[in-house]
Amino acid sequence: MPIIDSQVHAYERNSPERPWLNVPNWPAEANADQMVKAMDAVGVDGAINISPFSLYGYDASYALEVYAKYPTRFA
């Protein structure tokens, strides 16, 4: 049976190309590649990726990039 994480937040480091709206006390990044590596390490087959509103507001472009890069791992 596949193991699915019901909510993850993949995000890139704050940058001029994709600026954050706020600077939270989270790690500097948790990008798609890092997320897949972490999922593999604990045996998670897939995850529901939610764009972090506090960082990107209504811009879900990174979440769409994550899905395009790993369509079998994220929804």
URGIVEN-V931621 format. One record per residue. RES is the residue in three letters. PSI is psi as a letter, one per 20 degrees, with the letter a starting at -180 (999 if undefined). NEAR is the number of other C-alpha atoms within 10 Angstrom. D_CENTER is the distance of its C-alpha to the mean C-alpha in Angstrom with 2 decimals. Layout:
# URGIVEN-V931621
RES/PSI/NEAR/D_CENTER + RES/PSI/NEAR/D_CENTER
This chain:
# URGIVEN-V931621
MET/p/4/23.16 + PRO/q/8/19.43 + ILE/p/11/17.21 + ILE/p/15/14.27 + ASP/p/14/11.95 + SER/i/11/12.38 + GLN/o/12/9.44 + VAL/r/15/6.13 + HIS/n/16/4.02 + ALA/p/21/1.31 + TYR/q/25/4.72 + GLU/r/15/7.93 + ARG/q/14/11.23 + ASN/p/15/13.53 + SER/r/8/15.74 + PRO/h/7/18.41 + GLU/h/7/16.58 + ARG/m/15/13.65 + PRO/q/13/15.19 + TRP/q/19/13.96 + LEU/h/12/16.29 + ASN/r/12/16.67 + VAL/n/11/16.27 + PRO/r/10/15.33 + ASN/l/6/16.36 + TRP/r/7/12.98 + PRO/q/8/12.39 + ALA/h/12/12.53 + GLU/q/13/9.13 + ALA/m/17/6.37 + ASN/r/16/5.66 + ALA/g/23/5.48 + ASP/g/13/9.02 + GLN/h/13/8.92 + MET/g/20/6.72 + VAL/g/19/9.31 + LYS/g/12/12.01 + ALA/g/13/11.51 + MET/g/18/11.52 + ASP/h/12/14.58 + ALA/h/9/16.21 + VAL/j/8/16.48 + GLY/k/12/17.14 + VAL/p/16/14.27 + ASP/h/16/14.66 + GLY/r/20/11.87 + ALA/q/20/9.36 + ILE/o/16/8.97 + ASN/p/22/5.58 + ILE/p/16/6.88 + SER/p/21/6.77 + PRO/o/18/8.17 + PHE/h/14/11.74 + SER/h/12/13.22 + LEU/g/18/11.54 + TYR/i/17/11.65 + GLY/c/12/14.21 + TYR/j/10/14.84 + ASP/o/13/13.16 + ALA/j/13/10.47 + SER/h/12/11.00 + TYR/h/18/7.74 + ALA/h/21/6.29 + LEU/h/16/9.66 + GLU/g/12/9.51 + VAL/g/20/6.74 + TYR/g/17/9.15 + ALA/h/12/12.08 + LYS/h/13/11.45 + TYR/m/15/10.88 + PRO/h/12/12.69 + THR/i/11/14.11 + ARG/h/19/11.11 + PHE/q/22/8.85 + ALA/999/17/10.47
